[in-house]
Amino acid sequence: MRTRKSRLAAVLTSLVVACLFLAVRPAGAASLTRVTGFGTNPTNLNMYLYVPDTVAARPALLLLVHYCTGSASAVFNGVGHDYVTAADRYGYVIVVPEATRDGHCFDVSTPAALRRDGGGDSTGIMAMVAYTRQRYNVDPARIVVSGFSSGAMMTNVLAAEYPDVFAAGAAFSGVPAGCFATTNGSLWNSQCSGGTLIKTAQQWGDQARAMYPGYTGRYPRMQLWHGTTDTTLAYPNFGEEIKQWTNLHGVSQTPASTDQPRPGWTRTRYGTAGTRATVEGVSIAGAGHSLPTDGTVAGAIAFLGLDGGAGTTPTPTPTPTPTPTPGGGACRVSAAVSAWGTGLTENVTITNTGSSAVNGWSLVFTLPAGQTITSGWNATYTPAGGRVTAANLTYNGSIPSGGSTQIGFQATHTGNAAAASAFTLNGATCAVS
């Protein structure tokens, strides 16, 4: 049996070969920059940030995660280069975490790593995301994650632990969230890597749900790529990932559509068809642990919605907020809607007008008939329509006297794109402004 180091060397070799075909960035262009002091960083990760010369007014954020033995610069200039070129075109920002431990693999194995805010690598990575969101006016509905090999495994884990943050993920040659779990301190699980860890869809779904106990909201859309001859993270993991994400979304494992976009590629879409399906799997015949190949990142860019940046889509037409209604209590709410076609986003600012801090909150409101929430940020939302309860997350549960917090969601509508109404905060009726 090969040693762990030889396996990692094989991964690096295959990825380096793929990088040889990629262009070098022109001189004078925006560059990858090291960021320090970004926040909680229990495992001593490095953070790098790429901000293109022209940034969209409301940019998307791509979290780009490298492979074992890799680095931020290696993934940025190598297999992730197409993401960088697209960032220059569409104006989104890229966060690139870098593992610093021996082997430069991300921890997707230990108990700390497999629990939301557990103190593992994922905790430091989410501090990087929060840092960037605060400084670049990031669209919270367009925060996405993609990675290769170890980074693909981290993509699955982050999407399971922080489903309220990420809108979508694209994982190249990964394994299901939790598959690499170990109890002996090792970061390598041979049963999982060998493709012999087989579970039911429900079991995989439950394992992911255990990473964020009590969460009842929607999970990110997920795109999965795998080569049929991968011997590092064996091909059966592809099917196990599909089981997990279809279960998390509550959709059938029977594809909604199947096609072959290129010779040797088999693409299956689950739940919904189309470019941004609920779950999408792309199996590439004869490919080993050397993804991405030509055209794969372009497919991920479209799936993640990164090609909808500045200058590529019409500016949404704001829908007027309802006439303010009187309301007492210790809160004030303002709601702003941007609507288009059959969709909308709504941003809600909650202000504590009371004399003492609110510690732990639930904002209840009514959606107009025909509106259904499809994703949200900075809160959990249940149910998706009608009288909805938005509950705080771990990082925004306290609102000081006179302070505010902002939440929001994306929804579909059938013609009525008005803002929500009848807001109450912890049972107190809120004024609307």
C-alpha positions in Angstrom: 0.0 0.0 0.0 1.3 3.5 -0.9 2.2 5.8 2.0 0.2 8.9 2.7 3.1 11.0 1.4 3.2 9.1 -1.9 -0.5 9.5 -2.3 -0.2 13.3 -1.8 2.7 13.4 -4.2 0.5 11.7 -6.8 -2.2 14.3 -6.3 0.3 17.2 -6.7 1.8 15.7 -9.8 -1.5 15.3 -11.6 -2.6 18.8 -10.7 0.7 20.3 -11.7 0.4 18.7 -15.1 -3.0 20.3 -15.5 -1.6 23.6 -14.6 1.0 23.6 -17.5 -1.7 24.4 -20.0 -2.9 27.5 -18.2 -1.8 31.1 -19.2 0.3 33.4 -17.0 -1.5 36.5 -15.8 -0.5 39.8 -17.4 1.9 42.1 -15.6 0.2 45.1 -13.9 -3.0 43.2 -13.2 -4.6 43.0 -9.7 -2.8 40.4 -7.6 -3.4 37.9 -4.9 -2.7 39.6 -1.5 -2.0 38.2 1.9 -4.4 39.4 4.7 -3.6 39.2 8.4 -5.6 39.9 11.4 -8.9 38.8 9.7 -10.4 37.3 12.9 -10.7 33.9 14.7 -8.0 31.6 13.3 -7.6 28.6 15.6 -5.6 26.4 13.2 -3.2 29.1 11.9 -4.4 29.3 8.3 -3.2 31.9 5.9 -5.7 34.2 4.1 -5.3 35.5 0.6 -7.6 37.8 -1.2 -8.1 38.7 -4.9 -9.9 41.9 -5.7 -10.1 42.6 -9.5 -9.3 46.0 -10.8 -13.0 46.6 -11.5 -15.3 45.3 -8.7 -19.1 45.0 -9.2 -21.1 47.3 -7.0 -22.6 44.3 -5.3 -20.0 41.6 -6.0 -20.3 37.8 -5.5 -17.7 36.1 -3.3 -15.9 32.9 -4.3 -14.2 30.9 -1.7 -11.5 29.0 -3.6 -9.9 26.0 -1.6 -6.7 24.3 -2.7 -5.7 20.6 -2.8 -3.3 18.7 -0.5 0.3 19.8 -0.8 -1.0 23.0 -2.5 -1.0 26.6 -1.6 -3.0 29.7 -2.3 -0.7 30.9 -5.1 -0.7 27.4 -6.7 -4.4 27.1 -6.9 -4.8 30.8 -7.9 -2.3 30.5 -10.7 -3.0 26.9 -11.6 -6.2 24.9 -11.6 -8.2 27.9 -10.4 -7.0 30.2 -13.0 -10.2 30.2 -15.0 -12.0 31.4 -11.9 -9.6 34.4 -11.7 -10.1 35.3 -15.3 -13.8 35.2 -14.8 -13.4 37.5 -11.7 -11.7 40.1 -13.9 -14.6 39.9 -16.3 -17.6 39.8 -13.8 -16.2 41.7 -10.9 -16.4 39.2 -8.0 -13.9 38.8 -5.2 -12.0 35.6 -4.4 -10.9 34.5 -0.9 -8.2 31.8 -0.9 -7.5 30.1 2.4 -4.1 28.3 2.8 -3.4 25.3 5.0 -0.1 25.6 6.9 0.2 22.2 8.5 2.6 19.5 7.2 1.2 18.3 3.9 -0.9 21.4 3.4 -4.2 19.4 3.6 -7.3 20.9 5.1 -8.8 19.2 8.2 -12.1 17.5 7.3 -11.6 14.7 9.7 -11.4 15.7 13.3 -14.5 16.4 15.5 -13.6 20.1 15.7 -13.5 20.3 11.9 -16.9 18.6 11.5 -18.9 20.9 13.7 -20.1 24.4 13.0 -17.9 26.9 14.9 -16.0 23.9 16.3 -12.6 25.5 16.2 -11.2 23.7 13.2 -10.1 24.9 9.8 -13.6 25.7 8.8 -13.9 28.2 11.7 -10.9 30.2 10.4 -12.1 30.0 6.8 -15.5 31.5 7.9 -13.7 34.4 9.6 -12.1 35.1 6.2 -15.5 35.1 4.6 -16.9 37.5 7.3 -13.9 39.8 6.9 -14.4 40.1 3.2 -18.2 40.6 3.4 -17.7 43.5 5.7 -15.3 45.3 3.4 -16.5 44.8 -0.1 -20.3 45.1 0.0 -20.6 41.5 -1.0 -24.0 40.3 -2.1 -24.9 37.8 0.6 -27.1 35.8 -1.8 -24.0 35.1 -4.0 -21.4 33.7 -1.6 -20.2 30.4 -3.2 -17.4 27.9 -2.6 -15.3 25.6 -4.8 -12.3 23.4 -4.3 -10.2 20.6 -5.6 -9.4 17.3 -3.8 -8.8 18.3 -0.2 -10.5 21.6 -1.2 -13.4 19.7 -2.6 -13.8 17.8 0.6 -13.8 21.1 2.5 -16.3 22.5 0.0 -18.7 19.7 1.0 -18.0 20.3 4.7 -18.5 24.1 4.6 -21.7 23.7 2.7 -23.0 21.3 5.3 -21.8 23.4 8.3 -22.8 26.9 7.0 -25.8 26.3 4.7 -27.1 29.7 5.7 -24.0 31.4 4.3 -23.3 29.6 1.0 -25.7 29.7 -2.0 -23.9 27.0 -4.0 -20.8 24.9 -4.2 -18.7 23.1 -6.8 -16.5 20.2 -5.7 -13.9 18.6 -8.0 -12.9 15.1 -7.0 -14.2 15.1 -3.4 -16.1 13.0 -0.9 -19.3 13.4 1.1 -19.3 15.8 4.1 -18.2 13.7 7.1 -16.8 10.8 5.0 -13.2 11.5 6.1 -14.1 11.6 9.8 -11.5 10.0 12.1 -11.2 9.5 15.8 -7.4 8.9 16.2 -6.1 12.3 15.2 -5.3 11.3 11.7 -6.5 13.4 8.8 -6.6 10.4 6.4 -9.5 7.9 6.2 -8.5 5.0 3.9 -12.0 3.5 3.9 -13.4 6.7 2.5 -10.6 7.5 0.1 -10.9 3.9 -1.3 -14.6 4.3 -2.0 -15.7 1.5 0.4 -17.6 3.7 2.8 -21.1 3.2 1.5 -24.2 4.6 3.3 -27.8 5.3 2.5 -28.9 8.7 1.4 -30.6 9.3 4.7 -27.5 8.3 6.6 -25.3 10.7 4.6 -27.9 13.5 5.0 -28.1 12.9 8.7 -24.3 13.0 9.0 -24.3 16.4 7.3 -27.2 17.7 9.4 -25.4 16.8 12.6 -22.7 19.4 11.7 -25.3 22.1 12.3 -27.8 20.7 14.7 -31.3 22.3 14.7 -30.9 24.0 11.3 -34.1 23.6 9.3 -33.4 26.0 6.4 -32.4 25.3 2.9 -29.0 23.9 1.8 -26.8 25.2 -0.9 -27.1 24.0 -4.5 -24.3 21.6 -5.2 -22.3 20.6 -8.3 -20.1 17.5 -8.1 -17.3 16.5 -10.5 -15.4 13.2 -10.6 -13.3 11.1 -12.9 -14.2 7.4 -13.3 -10.5 6.3 -12.9 -9.7 8.3 -9.8 -7.6 6.1 -7.5 -6.8 8.7 -4.9 -10.4 9.5 -3.9 -12.1 6.6 -5.6 -15.0 7.1 -8.0 -17.7 5.5 -5.7 -17.5 8.7 -3.6 -19.2 10.5 -6.5 -22.4 8.5 -6.0 -22.2 8.9 -2.3 -22.0 12.7 -2.6 -25.0 12.7 -4.8 -26.9 10.6 -2.2 -26.0 13.2 0.5 -27.0 16.3 -1.4 -30.2 15.0 -2.9 -31.2 13.9 0.6 -30.3 17.3 2.1 -32.5 18.9 -0.5 -35.3 16.4 -0.2 -35.2 15.6 -3.9 -35.3 12.3 -5.8 -32.1 10.4 -6.6 -33.7 9.8 -10.1 -32.2 12.5 -12.3 -34.5 15.3 -13.6 -32.3 15.3 -16.7 -29.3 13.4 -18.1 -27.1 14.5 -21.0 -23.6 14.4 -22.4 -22.4 17.9 -22.9 -19.0 16.6 -24.2 -17.7 13.2 -25.3 -17.1 11.1 -22.2 -19.0 13.4 -19.9 -22.3 12.3 -18.3 -24.2 15.1 -16.6 -27.1 14.3 -14.3 -29.3 17.0 -12.7 -31.5 16.4 -9.7 -34.5 18.2 -8.3 -34.5 20.8 -11.2 -33.0 20.8 -14.6 -31.1 23.7 -16.2 -27.8 25.5 -15.7 -28.4 26.1 -12.0 -29.9 22.8 -11.0 -30.5 21.9 -7.3 -27.9 19.1 -7.5 -25.7 18.4 -10.5 -23.2 15.6 -11.0 -20.7 15.4 -13.9 -18.9 12.1 -14.4 -15.9 12.1 -16.8 -14.9 8.8 -18.3 -11.2 7.9 -18.1 -10.3 10.9 -16.0 -8.2 10.3 -12.8 -7.5 12.5 -9.9 -6.5 15.3 -12.3 -9.6 17.5 -12.5 -10.3 20.1 -13.6 -9.9 19.4 -17.3 -10.7 21.8 -20.1 -14.1 23.3 -19.8 -14.9 22.0 -16.3 -14.3 25.3 -14.5 -16.4 27.1 -17.1 -19.3 24.8 -16.2 -18.8 25.5 -12.5 -18.7 29.3 -13.1 -22.1 29.1 -14.7 -23.5 26.7 -12.1 -22.3 28.9 -9.2 -23.9 32.0 -10.9 -20.6 33.8 -11.0 -21.2 34.8 -14.6 -24.1 37.1 -13.5 -21.8 39.8 -12.3 -21.5 43.5 -13.1 -22.8 44.4 -16.5 -24.2 41.0 -17.4 -27.7 41.2 -16.0 -30.3 44.0 -15.9 -30.3 46.1 -12.8 -33.3 44.9 -10.7 -36.1 47.5 -10.4 -36.8 48.3 -6.8 -40.3 47.6 -5.6 -41.6 50.4 -3.3 -41.9 49.4 0.3 -45.4 49.5 1.8 -46.7 52.6 3.4 -45.5 52.7 7.0 -47.9 51.4 9.5 -48.1 52.3 13.2 -46.5 49.9 15.6 -45.4 50.1 19.2 -43.1 47.7 21.0 -39.3 48.0 21.2 -38.3 47.5 17.5 -38.4 49.2 14.2 -38.1 47.4 10.8 -37.3 48.7 7.3 -37.6 46.5 4.3 -36.2 47.0 0.8 -37.2 44.8 -2.2 -35.5 44.4 -5.5 -37.7 42.4 -7.9 -37.3 41.0 -11.4 -39.4 38.6 -13.5 -40.6 36.0 -11.0 -37.9 36.6 -8.4 -36.9 39.1 -5.8 -34.5 39.8 -2.9 -35.5 41.5 0.3 -33.2 43.1 2.8 -34.6 43.7 6.2 -33.0 46.0 8.9 -34.1 45.3 12.5 -33.5 48.1 15.0 -33.8 47.6 18.7 -35.6 50.8 19.9 -35.8 49.5 23.5 -33.8 50.5 26.5 -32.0 47.2 26.9 -30.1 44.7 24.6 -32.0 41.9 22.8 -30.1 38.6 23.3 -31.6 36.0 21.0 -34.3 37.0 18.7 -37.0 35.8 16.3 -38.6 38.1 13.8 -42.0 37.0 12.6 -43.5 38.5 9.4 -46.0 37.7 6.7 -45.0 37.2 3.0 -47.5 38.3 0.3 -49.5 35.5 -1.3 -47.5 33.7 -4.0 -44.0 34.5 -2.5 -41.8 31.5 -1.5 -38.3 31.9 0.1 -35.6 30.0 -1.8 -32.6 31.0 0.2 -31.7 33.5 3.0 -28.8 35.0 4.9 -28.0 36.1 8.5 -31.0 34.1 9.8 -32.9 30.8 9.5 -36.3 31.0 7.8 -39.2 28.7 8.5 -41.5 28.0 6.8 -40.8 29.2 3.3 -44.1 31.1 2.8 -47.0 32.6 4.6 -46.2 33.6 8.2 -42.4 33.2 8.5 -40.1 33.1 11.5 -36.6 34.4 11.0 -34.3 33.3 13.9 -30.8 34.7 14.7 -27.6 32.8 14.0 -24.8 32.3 16.4 -22.9 35.5 15.4 -25.8 38.0 15.3 -28.0 37.0 18.3 -27.4 40.2 20.3 -28.8 43.6 19.2 -27.8 46.4 21.6 -30.2 49.2 22.6 -30.3 51.5 19.6 -28.4 49.0 17.5 -29.4 47.3 14.3 -28.9 44.0 12.4 -29.7 43.2 8.8 -31.1 40.0 7.4 -32.4 39.1 4.0 -33.7 36.5 1.6 -34.3 35.6 -2.0 -37.8 34.5 -3.1 -39.9 33.6 -6.0 -43.2 35.3 -6.6 -46.3 34.9 -8.9 -46.8 38.6 -9.5 -46.9 40.2 -6.1 -43.4 41.5 -5.3 -44.3 43.6 -2.4 -42.3 43.6 0.9 -43.2 41.5 3.9 -45.5 43.0 6.5 -46.8 42.6 10.1 -43.3 42.3 11.8 -43.0 41.3 15.4 -39.7 40.9 17.3 -39.9 38.4 20.1 -43.6 38.9 20.2 -43.5 42.8 20.2 -45.1 44.5 17.2 -42.5 46.5 15.3 -42.9 49.9 13.7 -42.2 50.0 9.9 -40.1 52.7 8.4 
